[in-house]
Amino acid sequence: MIVKPYSPNLGAVITGLDLSKSISEIQFKFIEDAFHKFQVLFFQEQVEISPQNQIKLGKYFGELHIHPAAPKMNNYPEIFEIHTHKDSKISNGAEDFHSDVSCDTEPPLGTMLQLHILPEYGGDTMFANMYMAYEALSDKMKFFLNELYSYHESEHFYKGRYEGENEVNKQYPSAIHPIVRTHPVTKKKALYVNKFFTTRIQGLNIEESKLILNYLFQHCEKTDFQIRYRWNKNDMAFWDNRCTLHKAIWDYHPMERKGRRVTIKGTIPY
């Protein structure tokens, strides 16, 4: 196995490992260490992994998360199918920087996405380093934010978004999380807000909350913290939702982009 940094900001490319087969304890430890160091891993030179094997791979890292709103793959509720084509009206809800399902009380640890069909050009994914975003703040701003919590809500985003899903009696998760969270493994601090789900700051009035959140959204999306990944067929990306944001660029319509993802359950942010 070879690991090569993708950028000074974050990310690494791993080759020499076939994810369609079982991985050993040594390989698992190698992946886990690289994951915590680089925040997002890109496994290249892969073959298409079956849904069963992708579920098995995800379970090496923890119990799998079931998406609260998106359509499930037949017989595999752990699989979220990513598919955009000429008839799509949305890009699977990934067109702004976000952390996956941060509206859950225990938001996901990480996400594993493999793409099997790529557009002829376009369809890149961007990632942003939230450790760097936090560290770039002034000490006084860090002190101010360290004491604050924000609401992460989902009904405004999920309701009516996914065709074919029954909206009757559907539950839309919401939670309150610290604006600055501490990673449970690295113990580093990261900003934890995003445009998709973070709606307001606890204890501030509406105007104050909107002002601070808009500043943080813009700050988190600075190019200084970002990378842009161009996919190869069957690449597998594995990103840490606790310390990164990501955004899929929908610049390829009407071309097709298709893949599958599994998401690993996390713990309550602190």
C-alpha positions in Angstrom: 0.0 0.0 0.0 1.2 3.5 -0.9 -0.2 6.7 0.6 0.6 10.0 -1.1 -0.6 13.4 0.2 -3.1 15.0 -2.2 -2.6 18.6 -1.1 -1.0 20.5 1.8 -4.5 21.4 2.9 -5.9 17.9 3.3 -6.4 14.6 1.5 -4.3 11.6 0.5 -4.4 9.1 -2.4 -4.0 5.4 -1.5 -3.0 2.8 -4.1 -2.0 -0.9 -3.9 -5.1 -1.9 -1.9 -8.1 -3.8 -3.4 -11.2 -2.7 -1.5 -13.4 -5.4 -3.2 -11.6 -8.0 -1.0 -11.5 -8.4 2.8 -8.9 -6.2 4.5 -6.5 -7.4 7.1 -6.0 -5.9 10.6 -2.7 -4.3 9.4 -4.5 -2.8 6.4 -7.4 -1.6 8.5 -4.9 0.1 10.9 -3.1 1.7 8.0 -6.4 3.1 6.6 -7.5 4.3 10.0 -4.3 6.1 10.8 -4.3 7.8 7.3 -7.9 8.8 7.7 -7.3 10.6 11.0 -4.2 12.3 9.5 -5.4 13.3 6.1 -9.2 13.7 6.8 -10.2 12.4 3.3 -8.8 9.4 1.5 -9.0 8.6 -2.2 -8.6 5.0 -3.1 -7.6 4.7 -6.7 -7.2 1.8 -9.2 -10.3 0.0 -7.8 -12.9 -2.2 -9.4 -16.6 -1.7 -8.8 -17.4 -2.9 -5.4 -20.7 -4.8 -4.9 -23.3 -3.4 -2.4 -22.6 -6.3 -0.1 -18.9 -5.7 0.0 -19.3 -2.0 0.4 -21.5 -2.5 3.4 -18.9 -5.0 4.8 -16.1 -2.5 4.2 -18.0 0.3 6.0 -18.7 -1.9 9.0 -15.0 -2.3 9.6 -15.2 1.3 10.9 -18.4 1.1 12.8 -22.2 0.6 12.7 -23.7 2.0 9.5 -26.0 5.0 9.4 -29.4 4.9 7.5 -30.2 8.1 5.8 -33.4 9.7 7.2 -34.8 11.0 3.9 -33.0 9.8 0.8 -34.3 6.8 -1.2 -32.8 3.4 -0.2 -31.3 0.9 -2.5 -33.6 -2.2 -2.9 -32.6 -4.8 -0.3 -29.8 -2.6 1.0 -31.1 0.2 3.2 -27.5 1.1 4.2 -26.8 2.1 0.6 -27.5 5.7 -0.6 -27.5 5.7 -4.4 -26.0 8.8 -6.0 -27.4 9.2 -9.5 -27.8 12.3 -11.6 -28.7 12.3 -15.3 -30.5 14.3 -17.9 -33.9 14.2 -16.2 -32.6 15.1 -12.7 -33.9 18.3 -11.1 -31.4 18.2 -8.2 -27.9 16.9 -7.7 -28.7 14.5 -4.8 -28.6 17.5 -2.5 -24.8 18.1 -2.5 -24.5 21.4 -4.3 -23.3 23.4 -1.2 -20.6 22.7 1.4 -22.0 20.5 4.2 -21.3 17.7 6.6 -23.5 14.7 6.0 -26.7 14.6 8.1 -25.3 17.0 10.8 -29.0 17.3 11.9 -28.8 13.9 13.6 -28.2 13.8 17.4 -25.3 11.5 16.6 -24.2 12.7 13.2 -22.1 10.4 10.9 -18.4 9.7 11.5 -17.6 9.3 7.9 -18.8 8.5 4.4 -17.5 6.1 1.8 -18.5 7.0 -1.8 -17.6 5.0 -5.0 -18.5 6.4 -8.4 -19.1 3.9 -11.2 -20.3 6.2 -14.0 -18.7 9.6 -14.6 -19.5 12.4 -16.9 -17.1 13.0 -19.8 -15.9 16.1 -17.9 -16.9 17.9 -14.7 -18.5 16.3 -11.6 -15.6 17.1 -9.3 -16.0 17.1 -5.5 -14.6 19.8 -3.2 -13.5 19.3 0.4 -12.7 21.9 3.1 -10.5 21.5 6.2 -12.5 22.6 9.3 -9.4 22.3 11.6 -7.8 25.0 9.4 -10.9 27.1 9.4 -10.9 27.1 13.2 -7.2 27.8 13.6 -7.5 30.7 11.2 -9.8 32.6 13.6 -8.5 35.2 16.1 -8.2 34.1 19.7 -11.1 36.3 20.7 -13.3 34.8 18.1 -12.3 31.3 19.1 -13.1 32.2 22.8 -16.5 33.6 21.7 -17.5 30.6 19.5 -16.3 28.0 22.0 -19.2 28.7 24.3 -21.9 28.6 21.5 -24.3 25.9 20.3 -26.3 25.9 17.1 -29.4 24.3 15.8 -29.1 21.8 13.0 -32.4 21.1 11.3 -33.6 19.2 8.3 -37.3 19.6 7.5 -36.7 22.7 5.4 -34.1 20.8 3.3 -35.4 17.3 3.0 -39.2 17.8 2.7 -40.2 17.1 -0.8 -36.7 16.8 -2.0 -36.5 13.2 -3.0 -39.0 11.9 -5.5 -40.9 8.7 -4.6 -40.4 9.0 -0.9 -43.6 9.0 1.2 -43.8 12.3 3.1 -46.7 11.2 5.4 -45.6 10.9 9.0 -41.9 11.2 8.0 -39.7 12.3 10.8 -37.1 15.0 10.1 -34.2 15.0 12.6 -32.9 18.0 14.4 -30.2 18.5 17.0 -28.2 21.1 18.9 -24.4 20.9 18.5 -21.4 22.9 19.6 -20.2 25.4 16.9 -16.7 24.2 17.8 -16.4 20.5 18.2 -13.5 18.4 19.4 -12.5 15.4 17.3 -12.8 12.3 19.5 -9.6 10.7 18.2 -7.3 13.6 17.2 -8.6 15.9 20.0 -8.2 18.8 17.5 -10.9 21.5 17.4 -12.9 22.1 14.2 -15.7 24.4 13.2 -19.0 22.5 12.9 -21.6 24.6 11.0 -22.9 24.2 7.4 -25.4 25.9 5.1 -27.5 22.8 4.6 -28.5 22.2 8.2 -27.3 24.9 10.6 -30.2 27.4 11.0 -29.5 29.5 14.1 -27.4 30.0 17.1 -28.7 29.2 20.6 -28.9 32.2 22.9 -28.6 34.9 20.2 -31.4 36.9 18.6 -32.3 36.3 15.0 -30.2 39.2 13.6 -27.1 38.3 15.6 -27.4 34.6 14.7 -27.8 35.3 11.0 -24.8 37.7 11.1 -22.5 35.2 12.8 -23.6 32.2 10.8 -23.2 34.0 7.5 -19.7 35.0 8.5 -18.9 31.4 9.5 -20.3 29.9 6.3 -18.2 32.3 4.2 -15.1 31.7 6.3 -15.4 27.9 6.1 -15.5 28.1 2.3 -12.3 30.0 1.8 -10.1 28.5 -0.9 -7.2 28.4 1.6 -8.9 25.5 3.3 -10.1 23.6 0.2 -9.1 20.9 -2.3 -10.9 19.9 -5.5 -10.9 16.2 -6.5 -11.3 15.0 -10.1 -12.7 11.4 -10.0 -11.5 8.4 -11.9 -13.9 5.6 -12.6 -14.4 3.4 -9.5 -12.4 5.7 -7.1 -13.5 5.3 -3.5 -13.5 8.5 -1.4 -13.7 8.2 2.4 -14.1 11.5 4.3 -14.4 12.5 7.9 -17.6 14.4 8.5 -16.4 15.5 11.9 -13.6 17.8 10.6 -14.4 18.4 6.9 -17.1 19.9 4.6 -17.7 18.7 1.1 -19.5 19.9 -2.0 -20.3 18.0 -5.3 -20.2 20.3 -8.3 -23.2 19.8 -10.6 -21.6 21.3 -13.7 -22.1 18.3 -16.1 -25.9 18.3 -16.8 -27.2 16.5 -18.9 -24.4 14.0 -18.5 -24.7 11.1 -16.0 -22.9 10.5 -12.7 -23.7 7.4 -10.6 -22.4 5.7 -7.6 -23.1 4.3 -4.1 -22.2 5.4 -0.7 -22.3 4.1 2.9 -22.1 6.2 5.9 -20.7 5.2 9.3 -22.5 6.2 12.5 -20.8 8.7 14.8 -21.2 10.0 18.3 -22.7 13.1 19.9 -20.4 16.1 19.2 -18.7 17.7 22.1 
